Amino acid sequence: MCASHVIIGDGIAGSSAAETIREEDPDADITVITEEGEALYNRILIKEFAKGKLPEAPVSIHDPDWYAERDIDLQLNTVVTSVDTDAHEVHTHEDDIYEYDKLLIATGGTPTQLPVDNSDAEGIHHFWTFEDARAIKEDAEAADNGVVVGAGLLGIDLAAICGTQDVEAHYLMRGNAWWRYALSEEGAEIIHDALRENGVTPVFDSGVDHFETDDEGRIEAAIDPNGERFEADFAGVAIGLDFNTEFLHDSGLELDDGIVVDEYMQTNVEDVYAAGDITQFHDVVLGERAQNGAWGSAKEQGSIAGQNMVADAEAERFEWVSSYSITHFDFPFLSFGHPTLGDDYVEKKYDEGTWRRVVLKDGKVIGGVLIGDLAPQSGLKKLARQQVDVSGKEDLLLAESIDVEAFEEAAPAE
């Protein structure tokens, strides 16, 4: 009999798994189930669409024909309500049942809503799906004033959309710098200046206490915890994700702000795997459990899961140093690995638009941020992948170019 594979989620993780399974097993029965009404699209490019820089067509990656050509059963607009891991069954909102030999869960998350009054008002947007991007683009094109909340990698996308769409915006940040867990004030100031040049004003030690609305329930202003009022007919909120695990609470799967998996993408339940943003995976580079929402990481996890589902063994490990780039400004920006973790770091500002921080744990590179000059990324990521001990040679991490061999040389005898 043909093996039956069910994949819940059609993001890059789920789609990569489906493609890998089909390549490894031409006869497999593959079903992909997604709540969304459209097939896989590029989550990286939807921000460019919302900025008005791209039409819809380049954003889509797969159309339904792609699945049909590969004999993959794509079920759109389908909500999974429960998983019976004993019976190997997936149940949906229309009382359909999908039986599986192997199951992959790649359902990602849903943007977290601010726990303040009027946070569900018209004109307040969260940015995750293509549908979100369409609504953001429409509202931003019509808006005059805006606020952005969430000083991280998704929040800055919303700020850039405001800048490109000529929305005079205030970027309300809880701390003293953008992405303050990964950048010092010196490095973040490069970002702050770029935001100001694009018509977005950073406001530090701020946030949102509540939103004000008009008689029709549309946002008029944001009031921060200091009592300052910011007029806004558009708001973008990006304060994190609530992972989509509600349907799994009776499944026996180990859940911890996501789904716990090992380095093979295997859960604690036999024949069940998980991949993508939703995973709390064993990071072989970090040496402990981690979570990562980068596109490349999710794609690789999906591929690894697909290989292991077909092999029916722990054949391939997830060994990956992720990276995330920002392309909104005149200078390049890239983060890699785990820039917000670690027990030490080295950093340097080279000029007005060039800055670097490299994060260490137990003397080994685990992540960092590069602004301006991205050339050192390959060497730094190699040091992280190979878990090279750089103790005593930390200054070389800030050299103009990274000589990996210089770190691998034996330390001089004492």
Phi, psi and chi 1 to 4 in degrees:
 res  aa     phi    psi   chi1   chi2   chi3   chi4
   1 MET       -  150.5  -66.8  179.5   62.0      -
   2 CYS   -74.7  141.8  -61.6      -      -      -
   3 ALA   -70.0  141.6      -      -      -      -
   4 SER  -107.3  119.9  175.4      -      -      -
   5 HIS  -116.4  125.7  -60.7  -86.7      -      -
   6 VAL  -113.9  132.7  173.4      -      -      -
   7 ILE  -121.7  123.3  -62.7  168.9      -      -
   8 ILE  -101.1  110.9  -51.8  174.0      -      -
   9 GLY   116.0  129.7      -      -      -      -
  10 ASP  -119.0   33.5 -173.8   41.7      -      -
  11 GLY   -76.5 -167.1      -      -      -      -
  12 ILE   -65.7  -31.2 -170.5   59.8      -      -
  13 ALA   -67.6  -50.7      -      -      -      -
  14 GLY   -64.9  -41.9      -      -      -      -
  15 SER   -66.6  -40.5  179.5      -      -      -
  16 SER   -63.8  -38.2  -66.3      -      -      -
  17 ALA   -63.9  -44.8      -      -      -      -
  18 ALA   -61.0  -43.6      -      -      -      -
  19 GLU   -64.8  -41.4 -174.1  170.5   10.4      -
  20 THR   -65.4  -44.1  -60.3      -      -      -
  21 ILE   -59.8  -44.1  -68.1  168.8      -      -
  22 ARG   -63.8  -39.0  175.8   55.3   70.4 -132.1
  23 GLU   -65.9  -37.4  -69.8  171.7   -6.7      -
  24 GLU   -82.0  -28.2  -63.2  -68.4  -32.0      -
  25 ASP  -139.7   93.4 -175.2   -5.6      -      -
  26 PRO   -61.9  -19.5  -22.4   33.5      -      -
  27 ASP  -100.4   -1.8  -62.3  -38.6      -      -
  28 ALA   -63.9  149.5      -      -      -      -
  29 ASP   -93.4  114.8 -178.4   11.9      -      -
  30 ILE  -121.4  127.5  -54.0  172.4      -      -
  31 THR  -124.9  130.5  -59.4      -      -      -
  32 VAL  -114.2  124.7  176.8      -      -      -
  33 ILE  -114.9  130.0  -57.8  170.9      -      -
  34 THR  -141.5  145.0  176.7      -      -      -
  35 GLU   -73.7  -24.1  -68.3 -172.9   12.2      -
  36 GLU   -73.8  159.3  -66.1 -162.7   55.3      -
  37 GLY   -95.4    8.0      -      -      -      -
  38 GLU  -142.3  155.0   53.8 -160.9  -40.7      -
  39 ALA   -75.1  179.5      -      -      -      -
  40 LEU   -50.8  134.2  177.7   68.4      -      -
  41 TYR  -133.5  169.7   50.6   84.4      -      -
  42 ASN   -88.0  106.5 -168.6  -38.2      -      -
  43 ARG   -66.3  -22.3  -70.4 -168.4 -171.1  -84.2
  44 ILE   -71.4  -36.7  -62.5  173.4      -      -
  45 LEU   -86.2  -14.0  -68.9 -178.0      -      -
  46 ILE   -63.8  -25.7   58.6  174.0      -      -
  47 LYS   -68.1  -34.4   58.0 -167.2  174.4 -172.8
  48 GLU   -70.1  -34.9  -62.2  -58.2  -39.8      -
  49 PHE   -62.6  -45.9  167.1   78.8      -      -
  50 ALA   -65.2  -28.0      -      -      -      -
  51 LYS   -76.3   -9.1  -72.6  161.5   65.5  175.8
  52 GLY    83.9   15.4      -      -      -      -
  53 LYS   -92.2  -18.7  -61.8  -67.0 -173.2  179.9
  54 LEU  -135.4  143.2  -77.5  178.5      -      -
  55 PRO   -74.9  173.3   27.1  -33.5      -      -
  56 GLU   -65.4  -36.8  -73.1 -158.0   19.8      -
  57 ALA   -54.0  -46.8      -      -      -      -
  58 PRO   -69.4  -14.4  -17.4   31.6      -      -
  59 VAL   -76.9  -33.1  178.9      -      -      -
  60 SER   -72.2  137.8  -62.8      -      -      -
  61 ILE  -103.2  -50.0  -63.8  177.8      -      -
  62 HIS  -121.7  142.7  -65.4  159.2      -      -
  63 ASP  -108.6  170.9   58.9   25.1      -      -
  64 PRO   -55.8  -28.3  -29.8   36.9      -      -
  65 ASP   -64.4  -31.8  -71.5  -17.2      -      -
  66 TRP   -59.3  -41.6 -177.0   91.7      -      -
  67 TYR   -71.2  -42.2  -60.2   83.8      -      -
  68 ALA   -62.6  -40.6      -      -      -      -
  69 GLU   -62.7  -26.3  -70.2  166.6    1.0      -
  70 ARG  -102.2   10.2  -70.2  158.6  178.6   79.0
  71 ASP    55.3   44.5 -164.8   21.4      -      -
  72 ILE  -108.4  125.2  -63.4  170.9      -      -
  73 ASP   -82.4  106.8 -179.0   16.4      -      -
  74 LEU   -97.3  121.3  175.3   64.5      -      -
  75 GLN  -110.6  101.4  -65.1  -67.2  -37.7      -
  76 LEU   -84.0  162.5  -59.8  172.5      -      -
  77 ASN    51.5   40.5  -62.1  -53.5      -      -
  78 THR  -123.5  122.3  -57.1      -      -      -
  79 VAL  -101.4  124.8  178.2      -      -      -
  80 VAL   -82.9  126.9  173.1      -      -      -
  81 THR  -100.6  -25.7   54.0      -      -      -
  82 SER  -164.5  160.0   65.6      -      -      -
  83 VAL  -128.5  124.3  172.6      -      -      -
  84 ASP  -101.0   98.0 -174.5  -25.7      -      -
  85 THR   -73.6  -22.2   54.6      -      -      -
  86 ASP   -70.8  -44.0  -68.7  -32.4      -      -
  87 ALA   -87.2   -7.1      -      -      -      -
  88 HIS    58.6   54.1  -78.0   53.1      -      -
  89 GLU  -132.2  143.6  -67.0  177.7  -15.6      -
  90 VAL  -113.6  126.9  172.7      -      -      -
  91 HIS  -109.1  140.6  -62.9 -110.1      -      -
  92 THR  -116.2  173.2   74.6      -      -      -
  93 HIS   -66.2  -19.7   71.1  -64.0      -      -
  94 GLU   -99.1   17.7  -67.3 -174.4  -20.4      -
  95 ASP    65.9   20.5  -64.2  -34.8      -      -
  96 ASP   -79.4  150.4  -68.7  -37.0      -      -
  97 ILE  -125.5  128.1  -61.8  175.0      -      -
  98 TYR  -113.7  118.8  -65.3   86.5      -      -
  99 GLU   -86.4  146.3  -63.7 -179.3   -7.9      -
 100 TYR  -138.5  151.5   66.3   85.3      -      -
 101 ASP   -90.8  -40.4  -66.8  -48.5      -      -
 102 LYS  -131.3  139.3  -57.6  -72.1 -177.1  179.4
 103 LEU  -123.8  135.4  172.1   66.6      -      -
 104 LEU  -118.1  130.1  174.7   68.1      -      -
 105 ILE  -108.6  118.5  -57.7  167.8      -      -
 106 ALA  -139.7   55.7      -      -      -      -
 107 THR   -90.2   -4.9   48.1      -      -      -
 108 GLY    60.8 -143.6      -      -      -      -
 109 GLY  -142.3  179.0      -      -      -      -
 110 THR  -122.9  133.3  -58.4      -      -      -
 111 PRO   -55.0  137.9  -27.9   37.1      -      -
 112 THR   -74.0  134.2  -56.9      -      -      -
 113 GLN   -90.0  139.9 -173.6  168.7  -56.0      -
 114 LEU   -60.7  132.7  -85.6  171.2      -      -
 115 PRO   -84.3   58.9   31.5  -34.3      -      -
 116 VAL  -133.1  164.0  -57.6      -      -      -
 117 ASP   -61.5  138.4  -71.6  -14.1      -      -
 118 ASN    66.9   21.7  -62.8  -38.5      -      -
 119 SER   -71.8   -9.3   62.2      -      -      -
 120 ASP  -103.7   16.6   58.0   -9.8      -      -
 121 ALA   -68.1  158.1      -      -      -      -
 122 GLU   -61.3  139.9  -71.6  -68.0  -39.9      -
 123 GLY    93.4   -4.8      -      -      -      -
 124 ILE  -101.6  122.9  -60.7  176.9      -      -
 125 HIS  -121.0  146.1  -64.4  -86.3      -      -
 126 HIS  -114.1  149.6  -59.6   87.0      -      -
 127 PHE  -119.8  103.8 -165.2   19.2      -      -
 128 TRP  -145.6  -43.8 -165.0 -117.1      -      -
 129 THR  -107.3  169.0   67.0      -      -      -
 130 PHE   -62.7  -36.2 -157.1  172.5      -      -
 131 GLU   -61.6  -41.4 -174.1  176.0   -4.3      -
 132 ASP   -58.4  -45.1  -65.3  -24.7      -      -
 133 ALA   -61.5  -38.9      -      -      -      -
 134 ARG   -64.0  -43.7  -65.4 -175.9 -176.6  101.4
 135 ALA   -67.0  -39.9      -      -      -      -
 136 ILE   -63.3  -45.8  -72.5  169.1      -      -
 137 LYS   -59.1  -45.9 -178.4  175.4 -175.3  -70.7
 138 GLU   -62.7  -45.7 -179.3  179.0   -4.0      -
 139 ASP   -71.7  -39.4  -96.2   11.8      -      -
 140 ALA   -65.9  -36.9      -      -      -      -
 141 GLU   -63.5  -26.9  -73.1  174.7  -18.2      -
 142 ALA   -97.4   -7.5      -      -      -      -
 143 ALA   -89.2  154.7      -      -      -      -
 144 ASP  -107.4  -41.3  -65.0  -42.6      -      -
 145 ASN  -126.8  147.6  -58.2  -67.3      -      -
 146 GLY  -148.7  165.3      -      -      -      -
 147 VAL  -131.6  149.3  -66.9      -      -      -
 148 VAL  -125.7  137.2  175.7      -      -      -
 149 VAL  -127.9  130.2 -174.0      -      -      -
 150 GLY   118.6   97.2      -      -      -      -
 151 ALA   -89.3   60.5      -      -      -      -
 152 GLY  -138.3 -162.5      -      -      -      -
 153 LEU   -70.3  -29.4  -63.5  170.9      -      -
 154 LEU   -83.1  -34.9  -73.1  178.1      -      -
 155 GLY   -61.4  -39.6      -      -      -      -
 156 ILE   -69.8  -24.8 -155.3  164.4      -      -
 157 ASP   -62.7  -43.8  -71.0  -15.7      -      -
 158 LEU   -64.7  -38.6  -71.7  159.8      -      -
 159 ALA   -63.7  -41.5      -      -      -      -
 160 ALA   -65.9  -35.7      -      -      -      -
 161 ILE   -62.4  -43.2  -69.7  166.1      -      -
 162 CYS   -59.1  -46.4  -72.7      -      -      -
 163 GLY   -60.8  -43.9      -      -      -      -
 164 THR   -70.8  -33.4  -55.1      -      -      -
 165 GLN   -91.3   13.3  -63.9  -73.7   13.0      -
 166 ASP    59.2   37.7  -65.0  -35.7      -      -
 167 VAL   -95.1  119.9  178.5      -      -      -
 168 GLU   -72.8  108.9 -173.9  175.4  -27.5      -
 169 ALA  -123.4  152.9      -      -      -      -
 170 HIS  -113.9  130.8  -70.8   88.7      -      -
 171 TYR  -101.4  104.9 -163.5  163.6      -      -
 172 LEU   -89.3  113.9  -49.9 -177.8      -      -
 173 MET  -117.1  138.7  -53.2 -177.3 -168.3      -
 174 ARG   -71.1  -31.5  -68.5  174.6   60.1 -175.1
 175 GLY  -104.9 -155.6      -      -      -      -
 176 ASN  -101.8    7.0   60.0   -2.2      -      -
 177 ALA  -161.5  155.4      -      -      -      -
 178 TRP   -69.9  136.9  176.1   77.2      -      -
 179 TRP    45.5   56.2 -153.3   17.6      -      -
 180 ARG   -66.1  -15.0   66.2 -170.8 -171.9  -81.9
 181 TYR   -81.3  -12.7  -60.9  114.9      -      -
 182 ALA  -118.0  -20.9      -      -      -      -
 183 LEU  -124.7  142.4  -79.7   71.2      -      -
 184 SER   -77.6  171.5   64.5      -      -      -
 185 GLU   -60.3  -35.2  -71.9 -173.5   63.0      -
 186 GLU   -64.1  -46.1 -176.4  178.6   55.1      -
 187 GLY   -70.2  -40.3      -      -      -      -
 188 ALA   -66.4  -26.6      -      -      -      -
 189 GLU   -63.5  -28.5 -168.9   57.9   27.8      -
 190 ILE   -61.5  -41.7  -62.5  173.5      -      -
 191 ILE   -68.7  -43.2  -56.2  -63.1      -      -
 192 HIS   -58.5  -44.8  -58.0  158.8      -      -
 193 ASP   -62.7  -40.2  -72.2  -18.4      -      -
 194 ALA   -65.5  -38.3      -      -      -      -
 195 LEU   -61.7  -46.3  -72.1  166.5      -      -
 196 ARG   -60.9  -39.1  -64.8 -177.4 -174.3  104.5
 197 GLU   -64.1  -22.8  -70.8  172.8    4.7      -
 198 ASN  -100.3   14.8  -76.1  -90.0      -      -
 199 GLY    82.0   16.8      -      -      -      -
 200 VAL  -115.5  123.1  177.7      -      -      -
 201 THR   -99.1  116.5  -57.0      -      -      -
 202 PRO   -68.4  136.4  -15.5   30.0      -      -
 203 VAL  -124.1  114.5 -178.0      -      -      -
 204 PHE   -93.3  162.3  -54.1  113.5      -      -
 205 ASP    49.5   46.8  -61.2  -44.0      -      -
 206 SER  -128.0 -144.0 -177.2      -      -      -
 207 GLY   134.8 -159.1      -      -      -      -
 208 VAL  -129.2  124.2  175.8      -      -      -
 209 ASP   -86.4  -42.5  179.5   79.5      -      -
 210 HIS  -166.1  164.3   64.4  -83.2      -      -
 211 PHE  -105.2  146.7  -67.8  102.9      -      -
 212 GLU  -101.4  144.3  -68.4 -178.3   -5.5      -
 213 THR  -128.9  162.1   60.0      -      -      -
 214 ASP   -87.7 -174.1   61.6   18.8      -      -
 215 ASP   -65.3  -19.7  -67.0  -21.6      -      -
 216 GLU   -96.4    6.3  -62.9  179.6   -8.5      -
 217 GLY    81.7   21.1      -      -      -      -
 218 ARG  -102.2  145.6 -174.6  171.1 -175.2   84.9
 219 ILE   -59.9  137.8 -178.8  176.9      -      -
 220 GLU  -117.4  -31.7  -79.8 -169.8  -30.6      -
 221 ALA  -164.2  160.2      -      -      -      -
 222 ALA  -115.2  134.1      -      -      -      -
 223 ILE  -108.4  123.8  -48.5  -60.2      -      -
 224 ASP   -88.6  171.4   82.0   -5.8      -      -
 225 PRO   -62.4  -16.4  -25.3   36.3      -      -
 226 ASN   -89.2    0.1  -53.5  -49.9      -      -
 227 GLY    89.0    1.6      -      -      -      -
 228 GLU   -77.6  140.5 -169.3  167.0   -5.5      -
 229 ARG  -107.0  131.3 -174.3  177.5 -171.3  -86.6
 230 PHE  -122.4  113.2  -60.5   92.0      -      -
 231 GLU   -64.0  140.1  -70.1 -170.3    6.9      -
 232 ALA  -160.9  129.7      -      -      -      -
 233 ASP  -108.3    9.2   45.4   12.7      -      -
 234 PHE  -146.5  139.4  173.2   91.6      -      -
 235 ALA  -141.1  140.4      -      -      -      -
 236 GLY  -119.8  129.4      -      -      -      -
 237 VAL  -122.9  127.3  176.7      -      -      -
 238 ALA  -143.8   84.5      -      -      -      -
 239 ILE  -114.3   14.3   59.8  170.2      -      -
 240 GLY   128.9 -178.3      -      -      -      -
 241 LEU  -121.8  143.4  -69.2  177.7      -      -
 242 ASP   -99.1  116.8  -65.1  -34.7      -      -
 243 PHE   -76.0  140.2  -64.4  101.5      -      -
 244 ASN   -81.5   81.7  -62.7  -32.0      -      -
 245 THR  -122.8    7.7   59.5      -      -      -
 246 GLU   -56.6  -38.0  -59.7   87.1   -8.2      -
 247 PHE   -76.7    0.5   64.9   98.0      -      -
 248 LEU  -108.6    2.3  -62.9  171.9      -      -
 249 HIS   -67.3  -20.9  -72.7  -58.7      -      -
 250 ASP  -108.4   19.0  -64.4  -38.1      -      -
 251 SER   -91.2  -15.5   65.7      -      -      -
 252 GLY    88.2   -3.0      -      -      -      -
 253 LEU   -73.7  144.7  -68.3  173.3      -      -
 254 GLU   -77.7  120.1 -177.5 -180.0   -2.9      -
 255 LEU  -116.6  137.6  -54.4  176.6      -      -
 256 ASP  -156.0   84.8 -177.5    9.0      -      -
 257 ASP    51.6   47.8 -165.7   26.8      -      -
 258 GLY   134.9 -164.3      -      -      -      -
 259 ILE  -110.3  127.6  -57.2  173.3      -      -
 260 VAL   -80.8  126.4  177.3      -      -      -
 261 VAL  -133.7  164.1  -62.6      -      -      -
 262 ASP   -92.4 -168.7   60.0   18.4      -      -
 263 GLU   -72.8   -4.6   60.6  -92.1   42.4      -
 264 TYR  -102.1    6.4  -56.5   97.9      -      -
 265 MET    69.8   16.9  -58.9  -65.2  104.7      -
 266 GLN   -89.1  134.5  169.4   75.1   55.1      -
 267 THR   -83.2 -176.1   70.4      -      -      -
 268 ASN   -76.8   -6.9   64.5  -55.6      -      -
 269 VAL  -106.2  131.8  174.6      -      -      -
 270 GLU   -58.8  137.1 -171.5  175.8    2.8      -
 271 ASP    74.4    9.7  -61.0  -32.3      -      -
 272 VAL  -120.0  128.1 -178.6      -      -      -
 273 TYR  -122.5  164.7  -64.0   74.9      -      -
 274 ALA  -144.5  153.4      -      -      -      -
 275 ALA  -153.5  154.7      -      -      -      -
 276 GLY    95.9 -160.2      -      -      -      -
 277 ASP   -53.9  -31.4  -58.6   -8.8      -      -
 278 ILE   -74.0  -11.9 -159.4  168.9      -      -
 279 THR   -86.7  139.1   58.9      -      -      -
 280 GLN  -102.6   95.9  -73.0  -83.6   -2.2      -
 281 PHE  -104.7  158.6   62.8   94.7      -      -
 282 HIS   -79.8  112.0  177.1   73.1      -      -
 283 ASP   -87.2  112.9 -170.2  -43.5      -      -
 284 VAL   -71.6  -21.7  -63.3      -      -      -
 285 VAL   -77.0  -46.4  173.5      -      -      -
 286 LEU   -75.7  -29.2 -166.8   60.2      -      -
 287 GLY    81.9   17.5      -      -      -      -
 288 GLU  -158.9  178.1   60.5 -174.1   54.0      -
 289 ARG   -70.0  142.3 -170.3 -174.7  -64.6  174.2
 290 ALA  -149.0  170.6      -      -      -      -
 291 GLN  -139.0  142.3 -159.6  158.5   24.4      -
 292 ASN  -150.0  130.7 -171.6  -66.9      -      -
 293 GLY  -104.6   12.5      -      -      -      -
 294 ALA   -71.4  147.2      -      -      -      -
 295 TRP   -58.0  -49.0  177.3  -89.1      -      -
 296 GLY   -62.4  -38.3      -      -      -      -
 297 SER   -64.0  -44.7  175.8      -      -      -
 298 ALA   -64.4  -40.2      -      -      -      -
 299 LYS   -62.4  -44.9 -177.4  177.0 -178.4  179.5
 300 GLU   -66.6  -40.7  180.0   69.5    6.0      -
 301 GLN   -61.3  -41.5  -75.8 -168.3    8.9      -
 302 GLY   -62.0  -42.2      -      -      -      -
 303 SER   -64.6  -44.0  178.9      -      -      -
 304 ILE   -62.4  -44.8  -67.1  -66.9      -      -
 305 ALA   -60.7  -44.2      -      -      -      -
 306 GLY   -60.5  -42.7      -      -      -      -
 307 GLN   -62.4  -43.4  -68.6  179.3   60.4      -
 308 ASN   -73.3  -29.7  -69.0  -25.3      -      -
 309 MET   -65.3  -38.9  -70.4  164.8   73.5      -
 310 VAL   -75.5  -41.9  172.4      -      -      -
 311 ALA   -70.1  -20.3      -      -      -      -
 312 ASP    56.6   34.4 -162.6   24.3      -      -
 313 ALA  -159.6  164.9      -      -      -      -
 314 GLU   -80.3   74.2  -63.4  175.5  -17.5      -
 315 ALA   -86.7  -41.6      -      -      -      -
 316 GLU  -123.7  131.7  -62.5  -68.7  -25.4      -
 317 ARG   -96.5  150.9  -64.6 -159.4  -46.3  170.0
 318 PHE   -86.5  106.5  177.1   67.3      -      -
 319 GLU  -126.9  103.3  -61.5  178.1  -88.1      -
 320 TRP  -148.4  135.6 -172.8  -98.0      -      -
 321 VAL  -109.2  104.6  179.2      -      -      -
 322 SER   -73.4  163.4   64.8      -      -      -
 323 SER  -144.1  155.2   58.8      -      -      -
 324 TYR  -142.6  126.0 -170.3   98.2      -      -
 325 SER  -114.6  152.2   60.6      -      -      -
 326 ILE  -118.7  129.4  -67.4  174.3      -      -
 327 THR  -119.7   22.4   57.0      -      -      -
 328 HIS   -80.8  -19.9  -60.0  -52.3      -      -
 329 PHE  -115.3  178.4  -51.7  119.3      -      -
 330 ASP   -71.4  -19.3  -67.7  -24.2      -      -
 331 PHE  -109.8  152.0   52.9   83.8      -      -
 332 PRO   -79.9  154.8   27.3  -32.1      -      -
 333 PHE  -141.5  133.6  173.1  105.4      -      -
 334 LEU  -146.0  134.2 -179.8  134.8      -      -
 335 SER  -113.0  151.6   66.1      -      -      -
 336 PHE  -142.1  155.5   69.9   93.1      -      -
 337 GLY    63.4 -131.8      -      -      -      -
 338 HIS  -121.5   78.4  -59.5  -78.1      -      -
 339 PRO   -71.9  -12.1   26.7  -35.0      -      -
 340 THR   -99.7    1.1   63.2      -      -      -
 341 LEU  -109.4 -167.0  -55.6  178.9      -      -
 342 GLY    98.0  172.7      -      -      -      -
 343 ASP  -119.4   -0.1   50.7   35.8      -      -
 344 ASP  -161.0  166.4 -161.3    5.9      -      -
 345 TYR  -160.6  161.1   64.7   86.4      -      -
 346 VAL  -127.2  147.8  -68.7      -      -      -
 347 GLU  -151.3  159.5   67.2  174.5   50.1      -
 348 LYS  -158.7  140.0 -179.2  178.1  178.7  179.1
 349 LYS  -102.1  121.2 -174.3  173.8 -175.9  180.0
 350 TYR   -91.1  -38.1  -60.4   83.1      -      -
 351 ASP  -159.8 -169.6   55.2   47.9      -      -
 352 GLU   -62.1  -23.9  -70.6  -54.8  -52.1      -
 353 GLY  -123.2   15.1      -      -      -      -
 354 THR  -132.5  125.4  -50.8      -      -      -
 355 TRP  -151.7  149.9 -180.0   85.5      -      -
 356 ARG  -144.3  138.5 -174.1 -171.3  -49.2  172.0
 357 ARG  -132.2  134.3  171.8 -176.5  -84.5 -166.2
 358 VAL  -120.3  125.8 -177.6      -      -      -
 359 VAL  -100.4  138.3  179.0      -      -      -
 360 LEU  -122.5  151.8  -51.2  169.5      -      -
 361 LYS  -140.3  123.3 -180.0 -172.4  175.8 -172.8
 362 ASP    53.0   38.5  -61.9  -31.1      -      -
 363 GLY    79.5    8.8      -      -      -      -
 364 LYS  -121.9  146.4  -60.3  173.2 -177.2  177.4
 365 VAL   -70.9  129.2  175.1      -      -      -
 366 ILE  -124.5   -7.2   64.0  165.3      -      -
 367 GLY   173.3 -178.2      -      -      -      -
 368 GLY   171.1  179.7      -      -      -      -
 369 VAL  -135.3  134.1  176.0      -      -      -
 370 LEU  -122.3  128.6  -53.6  174.2      -      -
 371 ILE  -122.3  130.1  -60.4  176.6      -      -
 372 GLY    91.7  -65.9      -      -      -      -
 373 ASP  -109.7  110.5  179.2   14.4      -      -
 374 LEU   -98.1   -2.3  -54.3 -171.3      -      -
 375 ALA   -56.1  -36.3      -      -      -      -
 376 PRO   -69.5   -6.7  -20.2   33.9      -      -
 377 GLN   -59.9  -40.7   66.4  166.9  -57.8      -
 378 SER   -63.5  -43.1   59.3      -      -      -
 379 GLY   -66.0  -43.0      -      -      -      -
 380 LEU   -66.0  -40.5  -68.2  169.6      -      -
 381 LYS   -67.5  -34.0  -68.9  168.3   76.9  171.2
 382 LYS   -65.6  -41.8 -173.9  174.4 -177.7  179.6
 383 LEU   -60.0  -39.2  -70.3  171.8      -      -
 384 ALA   -68.1  -47.2      -      -      -      -
 385 ARG   -60.2  -41.4  -79.6 -166.2  -56.5  -87.9
 386 GLN   -85.1   -4.5  -63.6 -178.9   -6.8      -
 387 GLN    54.1   47.8  -58.5  176.6   60.0      -
 388 VAL   -75.7  132.8  175.6      -      -      -
 389 ASP   -77.8  117.2 -168.1  -27.1      -      -
 390 VAL  -104.2   13.8  -59.4      -      -      -
 391 SER   -55.7  132.1  -60.8      -      -      -
 392 GLY    84.0   -8.8      -      -      -      -
 393 LYS  -124.8   24.1  -60.6 -178.7  179.7  179.5
 394 GLU   -60.1  -29.1  -68.5   88.6  -12.0      -
 395 ASP   -64.2  -27.3   57.5  -38.0      -      -
 396 LEU   -68.3  -19.4  -63.0  179.4      -      -
 397 LEU   -69.4  -16.3  -61.9  170.1      -      -
 398 LEU  -106.4    6.4  -60.7  176.5      -      -
 399 ALA   -65.2  157.4      -      -      -      -
 400 GLU   -57.3  -40.0 -176.0  174.8  -14.4      -
 401 SER  -126.0  152.2   61.8      -      -      -
 402 ILE   -99.3  117.6  -58.7  -62.5      -      -
 403 ASP   -99.6   97.9 -179.4    2.6      -      -
 404 VAL   -59.9  -36.7  174.6      -      -      -
 405 GLU   -63.5  -28.9  -67.7 -177.8   -1.6      -
 406 ALA   -64.8  -28.9      -      -      -      -
 407 PHE   -82.7  -25.4  -65.6   92.4      -      -
 408 GLU   -86.0  -11.8  -64.2  172.6  -19.7      -
 409 GLU   -64.0  144.5  -65.7  171.6   -1.8      -
 410 ALA   -63.0  141.4      -      -      -      -
 411 ALA   -66.6  144.6      -      -      -      -
 412 PRO   -64.4  144.5   23.2  -33.6      -      -
 413 ALA   -66.6  143.4      -      -      -      -
 414 GLU   -85.9      -  -66.2 -176.3    2.2      -
